[in-house]
């Protein structure tokens, strides 16, 4: 039995939740649900092929307001699994006959993500060898640009030639001048081929050493690059409108790629030539096959704003279109075959994570068939003031840490005391309570308002430490302003 290796991490559900905790505060129920879904994929890959085909993923429906971490949970999960991942909004799709994208386009987009993922992995695998080839090509280019050795020059007299000397002995007494004058001429000096080859090898070795050390990065070289004239042709097909990249070199098309000469620095040439060498070493057909396999076995589609296409049956007008979108989504989530420009893709084992706020609609407003294909439902909780405090302190990518690193690039030290973080969290929660609750995204608004002057004045600004008093003074107007709509993201 042949198994294609899949980069599915063998983390336990508890370890997956621990990894998610590094970036996302709270929402333990949602984390547990996606952790089990990811672990089930690992378990499925350990089974014989005959059993694997029958085990389908349990798709998830996340219910919760905006800004509570739905998208971030799905994105971090995909990064853990190194799986192809895309986020799409259900509102972008419309049923057949209406203006908009067809639902199968999200599968084609997922294949494109998988293709880039696999291609990058293959490039990293051949990087050392490709870099060696690039150095050799750069050495060839720099050797061509070197000035050839000038022939040696010495003074010679035509009298040194036997024929001239004999003529002078016969006719010399009839000539007005004495011996012919010496002239300076270039003469080729005979060299030992083996010795010359050793010198060239030594010069090339020194040249390669300098290239690797980056000492010649600013030198100019002339390179030939392949300028692809292969067009991306948009075609109308039964699967919808999509871009189809045609490989004209294989089809014998009248659009051959042409090579153009460019003068660039060695540093720029290194990047350009590396791309060419790496592509030569990669099996394009193998990359496409692997991308399709990854899409089918480990792909994750995050379907956001599902509540926007939920509506009661039997309606008219927009409700008809909403129900049509649901019915078009159904076969993709159930499992079907989608034609892509890289080959057919089956969606049976793609994990779908749907999400929506469901303020105006309820999950029960979805058509029953679609509800049945989203069996795992988790409700995400609204973020509290305490959650905001933790979001500002705990995650590896906390906003406060991001701003500290950004300003450090301009030698401006930024620091926050504990009571400053408490004040920021309290003010963000207060603004959320007075206006539309946008969850953790409110912290972005508050932090930008707080640091507005400092970010503008850097690098002339001095190092600053924010305490609770300074935070409240800076953000007092934000909370008092009755027209808070301008602060809503």
Secondary structure by P-SEA (a helix, b strand, c coil): ccccccccccccaaaaaaaaaaccccaaaaaaaaaaaaaaaaaaaaccaaaaaacccbbbbbbccccccaaaaaaaaaaaaccbbbbbbccccccccccccccaaaaaaaaaaaaaaaaaaaaaaaaaaaaaaaaaaaaaaaaaaccccccbbbbbbccccaaaaaaaaaccccccccccbbbbbbbbbbbcaaaaaaaaaaaaaaaaaaaaacccccbbbbbbbbbcccccccccccccbbbbbcccccccccccbbbbbbbbcaaaaaaaaaaaaaaaaccaaaaaaaaaaaaacbbbbbccccccccccccccaaaaaaaaaaaaacccccbbbbbccccccccccbbbbbbccccccccccccaaaaaaacbbbbbbcccaaaaaaaaccccccaaaaaaaaaaaacbbbbbcaaaaaaaaaaaaaaaaaccccccaaaaaaaaaaaaaaaaacccccbbbbcaaaaaaaacccccccccccccc
